[in-house]
Amino acid sequence: MLSFPNPSRSFDATRNCVCFWGYDKSIEVSFYLDLCALQKLSHGDSELEADCLEAFDIASNQIHKVADKIHKKRGGSVYTHTLTEDDF
């Protein structure tokens, strides 16, 4: 199971996503949460950085569960994942 001991997340306007990290034992796993997925979770349509980060924080437990599921589904050998609307 992935762990998410570091609550850091950032908004990447170039990729239109929120970036966050988890750990598979001692290996860092990068995640990119697509803006459309975040909007689906928050039932909003804001593209403002502050709104996106707040929406991420509110839904972080659900996001982390999906991130763990996706990482396991891909065999745990891929260490960068993009989470899309279809994942939720």
C-alpha positions as CSV (number, residue, x, y, z in Angstrom):
1,M,0.0,0.0,0.0
2,L,1.2,3.5,-0.8
3,S,1.8,6.0,1.9
4,F,1.3,9.7,1.7
5,P,3.3,11.1,4.6
6,N,4.0,14.4,2.9
7,P,0.9,16.6,2.4
8,S,2.7,18.6,-0.3
9,R,0.9,19.2,-3.5
10,S,1.3,21.8,-6.2
11,F,-0.6,23.2,-9.1
12,D,1.0,22.9,-12.6
13,A,-0.7,25.4,-14.9
14,T,1.3,24.1,-17.9
15,R,-0.1,20.6,-17.5
16,N,-3.5,21.7,-16.0
17,C,-3.1,19.3,-13.0
18,V,-2.3,19.0,-9.4
19,C,1.0,17.2,-8.6
20,F,1.4,15.1,-5.5
21,W,3.6,12.3,-4.3
22,G,3.3,9.0,-2.5
23,Y,5.7,6.4,-1.4
24,D,6.0,2.7,-2.3
25,K,8.2,1.6,0.6
26,S,11.2,4.0,0.0
27,I,10.5,4.8,-3.6
28,E,8.8,8.0,-4.5
29,V,5.8,7.8,-6.8
30,S,4.6,10.9,-8.7
31,F,1.0,11.6,-9.5
32,Y,-0.6,14.1,-11.8
33,L,-4.3,14.7,-11.1
34,D,-5.9,16.0,-14.2
35,L,-8.0,19.2,-13.9
36,C,-11.1,17.5,-15.3
37,A,-10.9,14.8,-12.6
38,L,-10.5,17.4,-9.9
39,Q,-13.5,19.3,-11.2
40,K,-15.5,16.1,-11.2
41,L,-14.6,15.5,-7.6
42,S,-15.3,19.0,-6.5
43,H,-18.4,19.6,-8.6
44,G,-16.8,22.9,-9.7
45,D,-15.2,24.3,-12.8
46,S,-12.6,26.7,-11.4
47,E,-9.2,26.7,-12.9
48,L,-7.7,29.0,-10.3
49,E,-4.7,27.6,-8.4
50,A,-6.1,28.3,-5.0
51,D,-9.5,26.7,-5.8
52,C,-7.8,23.6,-7.3
53,L,-5.6,23.1,-4.3
54,E,-8.5,23.6,-1.9
55,A,-10.5,21.1,-3.8
56,F,-7.6,18.6,-3.7
57,D,-7.3,19.0,0.0
58,I,-11.0,18.4,0.6
59,A,-10.9,15.2,-1.6
60,S,-7.4,14.0,-0.6
61,N,-8.5,10.8,1.1
62,Q,-10.5,9.7,-2.0
63,I,-7.7,10.8,-4.3
64,H,-5.1,8.9,-2.3
65,K,-7.3,5.7,-2.4
66,V,-7.6,5.9,-6.2
67,A,-3.9,6.7,-6.5
68,D,-3.1,3.5,-4.5
69,K,-5.5,1.5,-6.6
70,I,-4.0,2.7,-9.9
71,H,-0.5,2.1,-8.7
72,K,-1.3,-1.5,-7.8
73,K,-3.3,-2.0,-11.0
74,R,-0.2,-1.1,-13.0
75,G,1.9,-3.6,-11.2
76,G,3.7,-1.2,-8.9
77,S,6.6,-1.0,-11.4
78,V,5.6,2.4,-12.8
79,Y,6.4,5.4,-10.7
80,T,4.6,8.2,-12.5
81,H,0.9,8.1,-13.0
82,T,-1.7,10.5,-14.4
83,L,-5.1,10.3,-12.8
84,T,-8.0,11.2,-15.1
85,E,-11.7,11.7,-14.8
86,D,-12.3,8.1,-15.8
87,D,-10.4,6.9,-12.7
88,F,-13.0,8.4,-10.4
